Amino acid sequence: MKFKIDFNLDRNPTLARIRSLPPVGRYGVIALAILAAYFAIDSWSWSWARSWNAQADRIEQILSDSAEISANSAGAALIGPETFGPVLPLGSESEGAQSMAMAVVGIGKKYSTSNFSYDAQRASTRLTGASTSGEKIAKVSGELQFECSPDVFSKIIADIESSPAIESISSIRLQRKEAEKKLAVRMTIDTWVIPGKSATSGANR
């Protein structure tokens, strides 16, 4: 099989037509070709530059966010007690349960509620070495039930979350009472204690 490649540009019909044009026409065609090549290269280069700029903007935003988090971390440690309330050292199981019960009853008396009840439960969910002193800690829970208006409910939740004697609300169930315009509330609250700690050693809690 034989191949023949002809590099004779004079036989190219397009070039032949260009050569047949007057000088002004030939120069115009060449100018258009140069402009087309310029715009093609310019468009490609700007597309590449835009891509780099977008990546640079993303990196700059990440660095800015990281710097802001770092700058605010020290302040967060200082304002934490003001926002969430003071942090108390862990006491014994009896102390933790009693403190949480007293806090709950105090909040219940503070607002207008009905059918109020609180049932304390024994410690569970023990974790070894979780305290700063390496002692085993446990979670004491209590079930709270009451009825109140939606406005009072919001205030009670705020007081529970800010109470230093209550660590968290682990579950909550609501039932509407349309006729009375009230909410029937049932929730479980928790706090952490050191089960092996005596009440005497935690008296300063």
Protein Blocks (a to p, Z undefined) as FASTA:
>chain_A
ZZdddfbfklpmklmmmmmpcfklmmmmmmmmmmmmmmmmmmmmmmmmmmmmmmmmmmmm
mmmmmmmmmmmmmmmmmmmmmmnopadddddfklmmmmmmmmmmmmmmmpccehiacddd
ddehiaehkamnopacddddddddddddfklmmmmmmmmmmpmkbmbdfbdcddddfkno
pacddddddddddfkbcfklmmmZZ
